[in-house]
Amino acid sequence: MSLENVSMVAKIMMPIMFLAVVLQIVGFSTTAWVTTSHSARGVSHTFGLGLWRRCVSITLGGLLNGDQCIPTASDEVTVNGQTVKIKYPSWYRGAEAVETLGLLAVLAATAFHFGYVLLEELRKRAIIMGVLALSIGAAVMIAVGVIIFGAKYEDKIIRQNVSLPAGFTLSLSWSFGVCIGAAVLAIISSACAGLEMKNTRLMAD
């Protein structure tokens, strides 16, 4: 394994793509796409909703008294032995789908690129073309997911599921921002892949 013939652009892409994967995994799996909190009579409730779970934390007298998370993958959940129907809107399911595709695309792009850099037999223009296509696809899918979620998170159905008291609002939070960061890094990766393709074509000529 020799990196002597690997361009600086290809080397720089490695940490960028690795960080994009890390950010997308973190944003994809955590429950702070939207959050809200309220306090009354010494009891504080904090709510967080992600793509796959919703969590509620209850703090009494400054001490955490309860923390419950419910998966959102199904419209039926079991709470304290009882089956509860919770309807999630189609836009929410759409955001889940495109963010999943975005994660798969950025994982595949990163795997191909690491192979391109580390294995000389994979150092071919077709591989970097695949990295370019997958990086663009990842950026598009992740961006579509955050746009859908950002435009619709105040949906009436979501508010009903959260059971917010009057006067309290949901706010986009750090998990949402982390996925935006992953999309930006995927865009940077695709630009670098395009530059690497240009370099390989010049070397071939």
C-alpha positions in Angstrom: 0.0 0.0 0.0 1.7 3.1 -1.2 0.3 6.7 -1.1 3.2 8.2 -3.1 1.1 8.4 -6.3 -2.1 9.6 -4.5 -2.9 13.3 -5.1 -3.3 15.7 -2.3 -6.9 16.3 -3.2 -7.7 12.5 -2.8 -5.9 12.6 0.6 -7.7 15.6 1.8 -11.0 14.0 0.9 -10.5 11.1 3.3 -11.1 13.0 6.6 -13.8 15.1 5.0 -15.8 12.0 3.9 -15.1 10.3 7.2 -16.5 13.3 9.1 -19.5 13.4 6.8 -20.3 9.8 7.7 -19.9 10.5 11.5 -22.1 13.5 11.3 -24.8 11.7 9.3 -24.8 8.7 11.7 -25.1 11.0 14.7 -27.9 13.2 13.3 -29.6 10.1 11.8 -29.8 8.3 15.2 -30.3 11.0 17.8 -33.5 12.5 19.1 -32.9 16.2 18.9 -34.2 17.1 15.4 -36.8 19.2 17.3 -37.0 19.9 21.0 -39.1 21.8 23.5 -39.4 22.1 27.2 -41.7 23.5 29.8 -41.8 23.8 33.6 -44.7 24.1 36.0 -44.9 23.7 39.8 -41.3 22.6 40.1 -41.6 19.9 37.4 -39.7 20.3 34.1 -40.6 18.3 30.9 -38.1 18.1 28.0 -39.2 16.6 24.7 -37.1 15.5 21.8 -38.1 14.0 18.4 -35.7 12.4 16.0 -36.2 10.3 12.9 -36.6 7.0 14.8 -37.5 7.9 18.4 -39.2 10.4 20.6 -38.0 11.0 24.1 -39.5 12.7 27.2 -37.4 13.6 30.3 -39.0 14.7 33.5 -37.0 16.6 36.1 -38.4 17.1 39.6 -36.7 19.5 42.0 -33.6 19.7 39.8 -33.2 15.9 39.7 -34.0 13.6 36.7 -37.0 11.7 37.7 -37.9 9.8 34.5 -36.7 9.4 30.9 -38.8 7.5 28.4 -38.1 6.9 24.7 -40.6 5.5 22.2 -39.7 4.3 18.7 -41.4 6.0 15.8 -40.9 3.2 13.3 -44.4 1.9 13.9 -47.7 3.7 14.3 -48.5 1.4 17.2 -46.4 1.4 20.4 -46.8 -0.3 23.7 -46.7 2.0 26.7 -47.1 0.5 30.2 -48.6 -2.7 28.7 -51.1 -0.8 26.6 -51.1 -0.4 22.8 -51.3 3.2 21.7 -51.8 4.4 18.1 -49.6 7.3 17.1 -50.0 8.5 13.5 -47.0 10.1 11.9 -47.5 12.1 8.7 -46.3 11.0 5.3 -43.7 13.8 5.1 -42.1 12.5 8.3 -41.9 9.0 6.7 -40.5 10.6 3.6 -37.8 12.4 5.6 -36.9 9.0 7.2 -36.6 7.4 3.8 -34.4 10.0 2.1 -32.1 10.4 5.2 -31.6 6.6 5.1 -30.7 6.8 1.4 -28.3 9.7 2.2 -26.6 7.7 4.9 -26.2 4.6 2.6 -24.8 6.8 -0.2 -22.3 8.6 2.0 -21.2 5.3 3.5 -20.7 3.8 0.0 -18.9 6.9 -1.3 -16.5 6.8 1.7 -15.8 3.1 1.3 -15.1 3.5 -2.4 -12.8 6.5 -1.8 -10.8 4.8 0.9 -10.4 1.8 -1.4 -9.3 4.2 -4.2 -6.7 5.8 -2.0 -5.4 2.7 -0.1 -5.5 0.0 -2.8 -3.5 0.7 -5.9 -5.5 -1.8 -8.0 -8.6 0.3 -7.3 -7.0 3.6 -8.3 -9.0 3.9 -11.4 -11.1 6.7 -12.9 -14.2 4.6 -12.8 -13.9 4.4 -9.0 -13.6 8.1 -8.5 -16.6 8.6 -10.9 -18.6 6.4 -8.5 -17.4 8.4 -5.5 -18.5 11.6 -7.3 -22.0 10.2 -8.2 -22.5 8.8 -4.6 -21.3 12.0 -3.0 -23.7 14.1 -5.0 -26.5 11.6 -4.3 -25.7 11.7 -0.6 -25.7 15.5 -0.5 -29.0 15.7 -2.4 -30.8 13.1 -0.2 -29.6 14.5 3.1 -30.5 18.0 1.9 -34.0 17.0 0.8 -34.6 15.3 4.2 -33.6 18.4 6.2 -35.6 20.7 3.9 -38.7 18.5 4.3 -38.3 18.3 8.0 -37.5 22.0 8.4 -40.5 23.0 6.4 -43.0 20.7 8.2 -41.9 20.1 11.8 -44.6 22.4 13.1 -47.2 20.1 11.6 -50.5 19.9 13.5 -50.2 16.1 13.7 -46.7 16.2 15.2 -47.9 18.8 17.8 -50.8 16.6 18.7 -48.5 13.6 19.3 -46.2 15.8 21.4 -49.2 17.1 23.4 -47.7 20.5 23.8 -49.3 22.8 26.4 -50.6 26.1 25.0 -48.0 28.7 24.3 -45.1 26.3 23.8 -43.4 25.8 20.5 -41.1 23.2 18.9 -37.7 24.3 17.9 -35.2 22.8 15.4 -32.3 21.5 17.4 -28.7 20.1 17.1 -29.4 16.7 15.4 -31.0 18.6 12.5 -28.0 20.9 12.3 -25.6 18.0 12.4 -27.3 16.5 9.3 -27.0 19.9 7.5 -23.2 19.7 8.3 -23.1 16.2 6.7 -24.8 17.5 3.6 -22.3 20.4 3.3 -19.3 18.0 3.7 -20.9 15.7 1.0 -21.0 18.7 -1.3 -17.4 19.5 -0.6 -16.5 15.8 -1.2 -18.3 15.8 -4.6 -16.4 19.0 -5.6 -13.1 17.3 -4.6 -14.1 14.2 -6.5 -14.8 16.2 -9.6 -11.3 17.8 -9.3 -9.7 14.4 -8.8 -11.5 13.2 -12.0 -10.0 16.1 -13.9 -6.6 15.4 -12.5 -6.8 11.7 -13.6 -7.9 12.7 -17.1 -5.0 15.1 -17.4 -2.6 12.4 -16.3 -4.1 9.9 -18.7 -3.7 12.4 -21.6 
